[in-house]
Amino acid sequence: MPVFPEEPEIHESLPGPGVPFPRESDAQALRTPATGSATTSAPSTTTTTAAVPVPGPRPAPPRPAPPRADRPGPQPRPGQIPKPGPRRPAPAPEPQPAVQRPAARQPEVQLVAAAAADALDRADEAVDRLLESGRNPGDILVLTVGDAHPWQQHELTFGEERYWAQLTEGGDVFYADAALNRPARREAVVLVVNGGSADRVAQAYTEALGHAVALLVVCGDAGPAATAAAGASADRSVPA
């Protein structure tokens, strides 16, 4: 036969649910046993289960406070700002000593004694010596006071344009008249005194000095100015 679970014992003295007690004192008397009574009620076999708290949602961690915008610090009061005073004038620059540039060095002057008829030959020999000493052909300029040098006459046969182009190119010895009115500067200049008046010779000598950079060789008599310049150059070349 089926086994039914044991039902809890119900006391008949207790009213059922929903039935009020006749008096409040009766209800109190039923709940509290009388003092000194020998009779005690049997313990109830009903097991009371303690209520287990149901875990709820965990509290969220506290949110960090939003960073505050940097507030500008206190501005200086008008009384704290120093008032601009009169500016001190900048010291005047000290005068620099004038730089003395050395005077332009005059070219060395060499004299080759020769009559007017032999001046061209002495000039060709001077050119050969310059080339043998290491001078480049483009560093030599030959100027004639009298008749034109044979090489100048030969180059002019190809036209003046080609003739003056050689002066610009500077690749070879250039032969021209002493009255050269074009800019020309060469390391060595050979002046051929093969004619002309004393005034023209003196002027040719002065212009030849302007064309020479380092050396002027005078073949013939160029006057007292050339003689004095040659003597000064000799004195400079002799060690003291």
C-alpha positions as CSV (number, residue, x, y, z in Angstrom):
1,M,0.0,0.0,0.0
2,P,1.3,3.5,-0.7
3,V,3.2,5.4,2.0
4,F,2.1,8.9,2.6
5,P,4.4,11.5,4.0
6,E,3.9,12.3,7.7
7,E,1.8,15.3,8.1
8,P,2.5,17.9,10.7
9,E,0.5,17.7,13.9
10,I,-2.2,20.3,14.2
11,H,-3.4,21.3,17.6
12,E,-7.1,21.6,17.9
13,S,-6.8,24.4,20.4
14,L,-5.4,26.8,17.7
15,P,-7.9,28.3,15.3
16,G,-7.4,27.8,11.6
17,P,-6.2,30.5,9.4
18,G,-8.7,33.3,8.9
19,V,-10.6,32.5,12.2
20,P,-10.2,35.3,14.8
21,F,-9.6,34.7,18.4
22,P,-12.6,35.2,20.6
23,R,-10.6,37.5,22.8
24,E,-7.2,39.0,22.7
25,S,-6.4,37.5,26.1
26,D,-7.3,34.0,24.8
27,A,-4.8,34.4,21.9
28,Q,-2.1,35.6,24.4
29,A,-2.9,32.7,26.7
30,L,-2.6,30.2,23.8
31,R,0.8,31.6,22.8
32,T,2.3,31.9,26.3
33,P,2.0,28.9,28.6
34,A,1.0,29.6,32.2
35,T,3.8,30.1,34.8
36,G,4.4,27.0,37.0
37,S,2.4,24.7,34.8
38,A,3.8,21.2,34.9
39,T,2.4,20.3,31.6
40,T,4.6,21.4,28.6
41,S,3.6,21.1,25.1
42,A,5.4,18.6,23.0
43,P,7.9,20.1,20.6
44,S,6.8,20.5,17.2
45,T,8.2,18.2,14.6
46,T,8.0,20.8,11.9
47,T,11.4,22.0,10.7
48,T,11.6,25.7,10.2
49,T,13.9,26.7,7.4
50,A,15.7,30.0,7.8
51,A,15.2,32.3,4.9
52,V,18.4,32.5,2.8
53,P,18.9,36.0,1.4
54,V,18.9,36.0,-2.3
55,P,21.9,37.8,-3.7
56,G,21.0,40.9,-5.6
57,P,23.0,42.8,-8.2
58,R,26.4,43.9,-7.1
59,P,26.8,47.6,-6.6
60,A,28.7,49.3,-9.4
61,P,32.0,50.8,-8.5
62,P,31.9,54.5,-7.9
63,R,32.4,56.5,-11.1
64,P,35.4,58.8,-11.1
65,A,34.6,62.4,-11.0
66,P,35.0,64.1,-14.4
67,P,38.2,66.1,-14.6
68,R,37.5,69.8,-14.2
69,A,38.7,72.1,-16.8
70,D,41.9,74.0,-15.9
71,R,40.8,77.2,-14.5
72,P,43.1,80.1,-15.2
73,G,45.0,81.3,-12.3
74,P,44.5,84.7,-10.8
75,Q,45.5,87.5,-13.1
76,P,48.0,90.0,-11.7
77,R,46.3,93.1,-10.5
78,P,47.1,96.3,-12.3
79,G,49.1,97.5,-9.3
80,Q,51.4,94.5,-9.6
81,I,52.4,95.1,-13.3
82,P,55.6,97.1,-13.5
83,K,55.2,100.3,-15.3
84,P,57.5,100.6,-18.3
85,G,60.2,103.2,-17.7
86,P,62.2,105.2,-20.1
87,R,64.4,102.9,-22.3
88,R,68.1,103.3,-21.9
89,P,69.7,104.3,-25.2
90,A,71.8,101.6,-26.8
91,P,75.5,102.3,-26.5
92,A,77.1,103.8,-29.6
93,P,79.3,101.3,-31.5
94,E,82.9,101.9,-31.0
95,P,84.7,103.2,-34.1
96,Q,86.6,100.6,-35.8
97,P,90.1,101.4,-37.0
98,A,90.3,101.9,-40.7
99,V,91.7,98.9,-42.5
100,Q,94.7,100.0,-44.6
101,R,94.8,98.1,-47.7
102,P,98.3,97.5,-49.2
103,A,99.0,99.6,-52.2
104,A,98.8,97.8,-55.5
105,R,102.1,96.3,-56.4
106,Q,103.8,97.7,-59.4
107,P,105.0,95.2,-62.0
108,E,108.7,94.6,-62.3
109,V,110.4,96.4,-65.1
110,Q,113.3,95.0,-67.1
111,L,115.2,96.8,-69.8
112,V,116.7,95.1,-72.9
113,A,119.1,97.5,-74.7
114,A,118.4,97.5,-78.4
115,A,118.3,99.9,-81.3
116,A,115.0,100.6,-83.0
117,A,115.9,98.3,-85.9
118,D,116.8,95.4,-83.6
119,A,114.0,95.8,-81.1
120,L,111.7,93.2,-82.8
121,D,114.4,90.5,-82.7
122,R,115.2,91.3,-79.0
123,A,111.4,91.1,-78.3
124,D,111.2,87.6,-79.9
125,E,114.1,86.4,-77.8
126,A,112.4,87.8,-74.6
127,V,109.2,85.9,-75.5
128,D,111.2,82.7,-75.9
129,R,112.8,83.2,-72.5
130,L,109.4,83.8,-70.8
131,L,108.0,80.6,-72.3
132,E,111.1,78.6,-71.3
133,S,110.8,80.0,-67.7
134,G,107.3,78.4,-67.4
135,R,105.0,81.2,-68.6
136,N,101.9,80.1,-70.5
137,P,101.5,81.6,-74.0
138,G,98.2,83.2,-72.9
139,D,100.1,85.1,-70.2
140,I,102.2,87.1,-72.7
141,L,101.2,90.3,-74.5
142,V,103.5,92.0,-77.1
143,L,103.0,95.7,-77.9
144,T,104.9,97.5,-80.7
145,V,105.4,101.3,-80.8
146,G,106.4,101.5,-84.4
147,D,105.5,99.1,-87.2
148,A,103.2,96.1,-86.3
149,H,104.8,92.8,-85.5
150,P,104.8,90.3,-88.3
151,W,102.6,88.0,-86.3
152,Q,100.1,90.7,-85.9
153,Q,100.0,91.3,-89.6
154,H,99.6,87.6,-90.2
155,E,96.7,87.2,-87.8
156,L,94.9,90.2,-89.3
157,T,94.7,88.5,-92.6
158,F,92.0,86.2,-91.1
159,G,89.8,89.3,-90.3
160,E,89.6,91.6,-87.4
161,E,86.9,89.5,-85.7
162,R,89.0,86.5,-85.6
163,Y,92.0,88.6,-84.5
164,W,90.3,90.1,-81.5
165,A,88.7,86.8,-80.6
166,Q,92.2,85.6,-79.8
167,L,92.6,88.3,-77.2
168,T,89.4,87.3,-75.5
169,E,90.2,83.6,-75.6
170,G,93.7,84.2,-74.1
171,G,95.1,80.9,-75.4
172,D,98.2,82.2,-77.2
173,V,100.7,85.1,-77.3
174,F,98.8,88.2,-78.5
175,Y,100.5,90.9,-80.6
176,A,99.0,94.3,-80.9
177,D,99.8,98.0,-81.2
178,A,101.0,99.9,-78.2
179,A,97.9,102.2,-78.5
180,L,95.7,99.2,-77.6
181,N,92.3,100.6,-76.4
182,R,90.8,97.3,-75.3
183,P,90.9,95.9,-71.8
184,A,93.7,93.5,-71.7
185,R,95.7,92.3,-68.6
186,R,98.5,89.8,-69.0
187,E,101.0,88.5,-66.5
188,A,103.9,89.6,-68.7
189,V,104.0,92.4,-71.3
190,V,106.8,93.0,-73.8
191,L,107.1,96.6,-75.1
192,V,108.9,96.9,-78.4
193,V,110.3,100.4,-79.0
194,N,110.9,100.0,-82.8
195,G,110.1,103.6,-83.7
196,G,107.9,106.6,-82.8
197,S,108.5,109.9,-81.2
198,A,109.6,110.5,-77.7
199,D,106.1,111.5,-76.6
200,R,104.6,108.5,-78.1
201,V,107.2,106.2,-76.6
202,A,106.6,107.7,-73.1
203,Q,102.8,107.3,-73.5
204,A,103.3,103.7,-74.7
205,Y,105.4,102.9,-71.7
206,T,102.7,104.2,-69.3
207,E,100.0,102.2,-71.1
208,A,102.1,99.1,-71.1
209,L,102.5,99.4,-67.3
210,G,98.7,99.3,-67.1
211,H,98.4,96.1,-69.0
212,A,101.2,94.3,-67.1
213,V,100.4,92.4,-63.9
214,A,103.8,91.1,-62.8
215,L,106.4,91.9,-65.4
216,L,107.1,94.5,-68.1
217,V,110.0,93.9,-70.5
218,V,111.1,97.0,-72.5
219,C,113.1,96.2,-75.6
220,G,114.7,99.5,-76.7
221,D,114.9,103.0,-75.3
222,A,111.7,103.9,-73.6
223,G,113.0,107.2,-72.0
224,P,114.0,108.2,-68.5
225,A,110.8,107.0,-66.9
226,A,111.5,103.4,-68.0
227,T,115.1,103.7,-66.9
228,A,114.1,104.9,-63.4
229,A,111.5,102.2,-63.0
230,A,114.0,99.5,-64.1
231,G,116.5,100.7,-61.5
232,A,113.8,100.6,-58.8
233,S,112.9,97.1,-59.8
234,A,116.6,96.0,-59.6
235,D,116.9,97.5,-56.1
236,R,113.8,95.6,-55.0
237,S,115.2,92.3,-56.4
238,V,118.5,92.6,-54.6
239,P,118.3,91.4,-51.0
240,A,119.3,93.9,-48.3
